[in-house]
């Protein structure tokens, strides 16, 4: 708060305004010459008072943002803030009255009844406290808006990066070479399977190219894409690659970032030995809250070491969405990936 120049501008404006009004009131009532020293004393005193009110308002607004955000209870939040403002004004009035009685008990000037001044001072205190609260609410809402816009911007960048990485991975020479090599061998042996291979191959590319329309996709859609992707892999590995799938019905409409599931399966295929003697088993299990992908751990000795770019990118997208990131860990000789599933009702991202 103290490092924000907007705070000091607002603070100075309020202090000068109050000191100026009091000085004007003195001139109108006493018809005396303006006193620079009295004005400076008023500025110093009210600087301390306004700072205390501002600090207290900042703490209250921050606490209410955590316990009672505007979007969840608008009228209740407004009523609570009004009650707090009136309570603060009452306490400050009592404190000011106590200070007056202690320090100016024998001063006839201060003890002379002046109801007009006291009413005006009370009104100014209420208005000042309200303005200070309004200022902190404005700053809080502005910061939240800026934070949300920044998150959306970063998420959009991550979205395009994911699309680029997906295209790069699918279009890399090794993928094309392996796919076309498998297709060439199929054409002469099994034309029907070759035709199906081409169809699934096109579905893989179509899905990747259509990613620019979505930030989140239903799990059902991801599983349908994975079916096409795994068809290509099964042509290459045949019975050496075994997939098990068990997903609860309530999970199909849950959401996750595009290609999350494919990334987990692709990493399992890429970084493990797959042979007649060492089959790779991949389990895909889904509940209402998360999707678990695990495989028997048999790492290969490939020189093409993973940099973890895909996993880091995926974790960052979940964080930007305000959700806990995926978990990747080895347990009981099984490598596991836990992908949180998001509730479709909370995200208006697909029709």
Secondary structure, DSSP 8 states (H G I E B T S, - for coil): -TT-HHHHHHHHHHHHHHHHHHHHHHHHHH-----HHHHHHHHHHHHHHHHHHHHHHHHHHHHHHHHS-TTT-HHHHHHHHHHHHHHHHHHHHHHHHHHHHHHSTT-HHHHS--HHHHHHHHHHHHHHHHHHHHHHHHHHHHHHHHHHHHHHHHHHHHHHHHHHHHHHHHHSHHHHHHHHHHHHHHHHH-HHHHHHHHHHHHHHHHHHHGGGG-SEEEHHHHHHHHHHHHHHHHHHHGGGEEEEEEE-GGGTT-EEETTHHHHHHHHHHHTB--SSSS-EEEEEEE-SSEEEEEEE--B---SS----HHHHHHHHHHHHTTS---EEEEETTEEEEEEE-B-GGG-----
